[in-house]
């Protein structure tokens, strides 16, 4: 699985990191690696998944790891001043079109960086400065790092989610998960966060 670009950072702040949601920081050793898959088993602190390629993935979860879930939100829930993240793809019109949007806590780095949800996708962590209706949907004007400005088009198929309560008990076989992990030089994976499907809402990032 392709990892995110290490030069810019995700929702987990390190010198090198990708861009995403609201999980705590894993220990700094190891290569940042996004893992997506379906839970096979959770035994103690060992999480085994069926990866997107159908192969098993084993992740060692650190003590005190945190479980996150999401709930559906509407475009009308997004307002000027909100801090959001969006995975997007450049359209034929040259604009970024949002695949998904999720709300972020304030301690997450602002950035725009390549992302690995789809080929050539981009993750943007930024503050909303305004919304405007357009022919293609709704343009959300965003600013990050003070003066970098971008627009993201939200269409009818854009998934919008916000945080929802979750516990270890929600990490059940068959549930889809997203894990921001670290890969050691020997290839083993470890993480301190699991974002899990709950009430039919999958982590969209």
N, C-alpha and C positions, 0 to 999 in steps of 0.2 A: 504494500500500500504506500502510495506516495505521501510523504510527509509535507507539512507546510513549509513555506520559505522561512529560513532561519534569520534572515536579516531584519524582519519586522516582527511585531509581537502580537500574540493573541491575548485573550482575556486573562492569561496567567503570566504575570510580569517576570520576565527574565531578560538578560541581555539579548538573547536570541530566542524568538518564540513566534507562534502564529497568532491568529486573531479570533477570539470567540467569547464565550458566555461566562457563566458565573460559577466557576469552580475554583477551589483554592489552589495555591501554587504547589506543584510537586517539587520534590527535592531537585536541585539544579543539575545533578549528574545525569548524563545520558542525553540522547538525541530526542527532541520533541517529536511525537508521533501521534497523529489522530487515528483513533480506532473506531470503526463502526461495525456493528454486527448484532447478532441475536443471542441472547443468553442461553447457554446450554446448562451450566451449573454455577452455583456460587457456594463454595465449600470453605467456610472460615473466611480467610482473606485471599482466596484463590478464585478468580473469576475466569470461567472458560466460555468463550463465545464461538459461534459460527460466523466467520468473517464474510465480507461482501463477496469474496472469491470462493466461498464455500468451505474454506479450510479452517481448522480449529485455531483459535487464538487464546493463549493463556496469559493473564495479567495478574501480577502480584499486587494486591491492594495494601497500602500502607496503613498502620494503625490510625484509627480516627478518620478514615476516609469519609467523604461526604457524598450523599446521593441527592441529585437534583431531578426535578420533573418540570413539565411545562403545561400551560393551559392556553387554549385558543384565545386570541385577542382580535379586535377589529381595527381597521384603519382609523376609525374615529377615536380609538384609545391613544393614538399617537399625537402629541402636541409639541409645540415649540418649546425648546428647553430639555426635552427628553433625551436621554443617552441611550442610543440603540446600536445594535450591530446588524449588518445585513450581508448575506451572501448574494452576489449578483453576477450577471453575465452581460457582456457588452452586446447590444443588439445591432441590427443593420442600420439603425439611425444614429449609431455611435454613442448612445446613452447606455448607462448601466441599468439593467432591469433586474429587480429584486426577485430572487428565488424564495428567500425567507428573510424575516426580520424578527429579532428577539431583543428584549430589553436588557440593559446592562446595569450592574451596580457601579457606583462612582469611582471605585479604585482600579478599574480596568484601563489599560493604556488606550489612548486614541491613536488610530492608525488606519492606513489602507494598504492591504498586502495581498499577494496571491494566496489562494485558498484551494483546498483539495476536495471539495464536495463534488465538483465536476471539472472537467478539463477547462482550463482558462478562467475558472471562476475567481472572484475577488471578494475578500472580506473587508468591510469598512466598519470601524468603530468610531462613531461621531455623534455630535449633538445636533438635534433638529433645530433649524432656524426658521422653517416655514414649510407649508404644504400648499400646492396649487394644482387644480384640475387641468389636465391636458387631454389631447385627443387619444393618447395611448394609455391613459390611466391617471394616476396622481403622481406628480413630482414631489419628492421630499428633498428639500434643500438641507444639506448637512455641512458642518464645519468641524474640522479636526486639527489638533495642534495649533489652534489659534487663527491660522490664516489659510489653511488648505480647504478649499470649498469644492463640493461635488453635489450632483443631483442624482437621485436614484428613482427610477420609475417603478411604482407599485401597480401591478395589474390584478386582474380577477383571480389569478392562480397563485399569487404570492401568499405564502404561509406566514402568519403573524402570531407569535406566541409570547407569553410572559411567564414568570416563575410560578410554580405551584408546589405545595408541600410534598415531600417524599421521604421515605425511610428505606433502610436496608431491606425491609420486607417487600418492597416494591420490585426489587431486582429478582424477578422470577424467570424460570425457563420459558422461552418463547418471546420474551420482551426485547424490543430493539433498544440498543444503548449506543451512546456516543461517549468515548473516554479520551480525555487528553492525557496521554501517557508519555513515558520516557523509555527509550530503548538503550539498554546497556551495550557495551562493545561485544558481549557474548550473545547478543540477540534477544535476551530476555526483556520482558516488559514489566514496568511497575507504574502505579498511579495512585493518586489520593482522591480521585473523583470519578463518579459515574453519573451520567445523565441518562435517565431511563424513561421509556415509554410508559405513560400512565393515562388511564381513561381514554385510550385510543389516540393520544397525542404523542407522536414520536419527536425526539430531539431533531429539529430540522436542519441543523448546521452540519 
